[in-house]
Amino acid sequence: MPSNKTYEYFVDWKKIKSDIDKYLDELCLLNTLTKINSKKRVEHMRLLLSKYPKIIEVIPLLIAVRVQNGKIDVFDVDLEEIISFEFTRSKLNESTITQAINFCIKTGILDLFQEVKDVRDYLLGIEVGINTNARKNRSGKIFEKMCQQKIKELIGDKYLCVNNDPNFSLYSLDTKDKSKGKTHDIVIYKKNNIIMVVECNFYNVHGSKPISIAESYIGMHKAAKERNIKFLWVTDGPAWHRMKEPLQRSMKQIDYILNYRMLKYITRILS
């Protein structure tokens, strides 16, 4: 497959809307800043922060910042020193409110309320931009989900297909507890007996990671075989065109390696 980009690859709307709507009341309150005279905006914001302290958590989001430990450290060029700004409700007082307002003035947040009509709509755009950074991780999860759905459709009710089964893992056995707690993408049961574990990986670019994964799955295959369990590696992606040697080496030592389009053969492997 040249790509595994499904429609859900581009934006995780569910996560974005969930992250925004937990501050829905605070965003509505901040919207009042868009409707008052700019000269009164500072005092109105001070009033909002005093009466509704949760608003302080929204301020960093307006400039696309994820706050660590409730703080943002800024080097003030005029003072030639680091200033720590607090964005935690529990630490809000007259001093930190003044600091937060100064932060909003100097970063341009206060001027923002002159430009936008709806703070939630503005934040929605910010979150869409931030969410694109998660596409790399989302790509792997999408392929995993594609395989999980496809395998479940193919094997039907004859077998039980468990995604990321917390009750069984060969990782701790094969890696001597170094990967304890890590689950397999799919575990397939027949009459309460585990008959197959499945790992799914999609690679867009070549590099050391797919090669190391391929090598680790050789050991995983051996660990499964010792327990009379079949091991299936489903892997795909354009990167394999430039990494044929490690893939061929794996195919010599792992009984079952399929790409996405070959998944239809899983019923033969299981029988």
C-alpha positions in Angstrom: 0.0 0.0 0.0 1.4 3.4 -0.9 -0.5 5.0 2.0 -2.7 4.1 4.9 -4.3 7.6 5.2 -8.0 7.1 5.9 -10.3 10.0 6.4 -9.8 10.0 10.2 -6.0 10.4 9.7 -6.1 14.1 9.1 -7.9 15.5 12.2 -9.1 13.8 15.3 -12.3 15.9 15.7 -13.6 13.9 18.6 -10.6 14.7 20.7 -10.4 18.3 19.7 -14.0 19.0 20.5 -13.7 17.2 23.8 -10.6 19.2 24.8 -12.3 22.5 23.9 -15.7 21.8 25.3 -14.4 21.1 28.8 -13.8 24.9 28.9 -17.0 25.8 27.2 -18.2 28.0 30.1 -14.9 29.8 30.3 -14.8 30.4 26.6 -18.2 32.0 26.7 -17.0 34.3 29.5 -13.9 35.2 27.5 -16.2 36.1 24.6 -17.4 39.1 26.6 -14.0 40.6 26.1 -14.7 40.8 22.4 -17.7 43.0 23.0 -16.3 45.7 25.2 -14.2 48.8 24.7 -10.5 48.1 24.5 -9.8 50.6 27.3 -12.0 48.6 29.7 -10.7 45.2 28.6 -7.9 44.9 31.2 -10.2 45.6 34.2 -12.9 43.3 32.8 -10.3 40.5 32.4 -9.2 41.0 36.0 -12.8 40.7 37.1 -13.3 37.5 35.1 -10.2 35.9 36.5 -11.2 36.9 40.1 -14.7 35.5 39.8 -14.0 32.5 37.5 -10.5 31.2 38.2 -10.7 28.3 35.8 -10.3 30.8 33.0 -6.6 31.0 33.8 -6.1 27.5 32.3 -7.5 28.6 28.9 -5.0 31.5 28.5 -2.0 29.4 27.3 -4.3 27.5 24.8 -5.0 30.8 23.0 -1.4 30.9 21.9 -1.1 27.1 21.2 0.9 26.3 24.3 0.6 23.1 26.4 1.5 24.1 29.9 3.9 21.9 31.9 3.3 22.0 35.7 1.0 25.0 35.4 3.9 27.3 34.5 5.3 29.2 31.5 8.8 30.5 31.9 9.7 33.6 29.8 12.9 35.5 29.4 12.1 39.2 29.8 14.6 41.1 27.6 14.0 44.4 29.4 14.5 42.9 32.9 17.2 40.4 31.6 15.7 37.7 33.8 13.4 34.7 33.6 9.8 35.3 34.8 7.6 32.4 35.8 3.9 32.8 35.0 1.4 30.7 36.9 -1.7 29.3 35.1 -3.1 27.1 37.8 -6.4 27.8 39.6 -5.1 26.9 43.0 -2.3 29.6 42.8 -4.5 32.4 41.6 -4.3 35.6 43.7 -4.1 39.3 43.1 -0.4 39.0 42.2 -0.7 36.1 39.8 -3.8 37.7 38.2 -1.7 40.9 37.5 1.1 38.7 36.1 -1.4 36.8 33.9 -2.8 40.0 32.5 0.7 41.3 31.8 1.4 38.1 30.0 -1.8 38.6 27.9 -0.8 42.1 27.0 2.8 41.3 26.0 2.0 38.1 24.0 -0.8 39.9 22.2 -3.6 37.8 23.7 -5.5 40.9 24.9 -5.4 42.4 21.4 -6.8 39.1 20.0 -10.2 39.9 21.6 -10.3 42.9 19.2 -9.9 40.7 16.2 -12.1 37.6 16.8 -15.8 37.3 17.2 -16.0 33.9 18.9 -13.2 32.6 21.1 -14.3 29.0 20.8 -14.2 29.1 17.0 -10.7 30.6 17.2 -9.5 27.9 19.7 -11.0 25.3 17.4 -8.6 26.4 14.6 -5.7 26.4 17.1 -6.5 22.9 18.2 -6.8 21.6 14.6 -3.3 23.0 13.9 -1.8 21.4 17.1 -3.6 18.1 16.3 -1.7 17.7 13.0 1.4 17.1 15.1 -0.1 13.8 16.2 -0.5 12.4 12.7 2.6 10.3 12.9 1.3 8.4 15.9 -2.2 8.3 14.5 -0.9 6.7 11.3 0.2 3.6 13.2 -3.0 3.4 15.2 -5.1 3.7 12.0 -3.4 0.7 10.4 -3.8 -1.3 13.6 -7.5 -0.4 13.7 -7.8 -1.3 10.0 -6.3 -4.7 10.6 -8.4 -5.3 13.7 -11.6 -4.6 11.9 -10.6 -6.6 8.8 -9.6 -9.7 10.8 -12.7 -9.6 12.9 -14.8 -9.5 9.7 -12.8 -12.4 8.1 -12.8 -14.8 11.0 -16.4 -14.3 12.0 -18.0 -16.0 15.1 -15.9 -19.1 14.9 -13.1 -17.4 16.9 -12.9 -14.7 19.5 -10.8 -11.7 18.4 -9.5 -9.5 21.3 -7.8 -6.2 20.6 -4.9 -5.2 22.9 -5.8 -8.1 25.3 -4.5 -7.1 28.8 -4.7 -10.7 30.0 -2.0 -12.1 27.7 1.4 -11.0 26.4 4.5 -12.7 25.0 6.5 -9.5 25.4 7.4 -10.0 29.1 8.4 -13.6 28.3 10.5 -12.7 25.2 12.1 -9.6 26.6 12.6 -10.8 30.2 10.1 -8.3 31.7 11.6 -5.3 29.9 8.3 -4.8 28.0 6.0 -5.8 30.9 2.5 -4.5 30.3 2.8 -4.2 26.6 -0.1 -5.9 24.7 -0.4 -7.4 21.3 -2.5 -5.7 18.7 -4.7 -8.7 18.4 -5.1 -12.0 20.3 -7.3 -14.7 18.8 -9.0 -17.4 20.9 -10.7 -20.6 20.1 -12.7 -22.2 22.9 -10.8 -20.2 25.5 -7.5 -21.3 24.1 -5.1 -18.7 22.5 -4.3 -19.9 19.0 -2.7 -16.7 17.5 -1.2 -13.4 18.3 -1.1 -10.6 15.6 1.1 -7.5 15.4 0.4 -4.8 12.8 2.9 -2.2 11.5 2.8 0.3 8.7 5.9 2.1 7.5 6.0 5.2 5.3 9.7 5.8 5.6 12.7 3.4 5.8 15.0 3.5 8.8 16.3 1.6 11.8 12.9 1.2 13.6 11.3 -1.2 11.1 14.5 -3.2 10.9 14.7 -3.5 14.7 10.9 -4.4 14.9 11.5 -7.1 12.3 14.3 -8.6 14.3 12.3 -8.5 17.5 9.4 -10.3 15.9 11.7 -13.2 15.0 12.2 -13.7 18.8 8.4 -13.2 19.3 7.6 -15.9 16.8 9.9 -18.4 18.6 8.3 -17.6 21.9 4.8 -18.1 20.4 5.8 -21.4 18.7 7.2 -22.8 22.0 3.7 -22.4 23.4 1.9 -23.8 20.4 0.6 -20.3 19.4 0.8 -19.0 15.9 2.4 -15.6 15.3 1.2 -13.4 12.5 2.9 -10.2 11.5 0.8 -7.9 9.3 3.0 -5.2 7.8 2.7 -2.8 4.8 3.8 0.5 3.5 6.1 2.0 0.8 9.2 1.8 3.1 9.6 -1.9 2.5 10.5 -1.2 -1.1 13.8 0.1 0.2 14.2 -2.5 2.9 13.7 -5.8 1.2 16.7 -7.6 2.8 15.4 -7.4 6.5 11.9 -8.3 5.3 13.2 -11.3 3.4 15.3 -12.3 6.4 12.2 -12.2 8.6 10.2 -14.2 6.1 12.7 -17.0 6.4 12.3 -17.2 10.2 8.7 -16.2 10.8 6.0 -18.5 9.4 3.3 -16.0 8.7 3.9 -12.5 7.3 1.1 -10.8 5.4 0.4 -7.4 4.0 -3.0 -5.8 4.3 -4.4 -7.1 1.0 -3.2 -10.6 1.9 -5.2 -10.7 5.1 -7.9 -12.7 3.4 -5.6 -15.7 3.9 -5.8 -15.6 7.7 -8.6 -18.1 7.7 -6.3 -20.7 6.0 -3.6 -20.0 8.6 -6.1 -20.5 11.5 -7.6 -23.7 10.2 
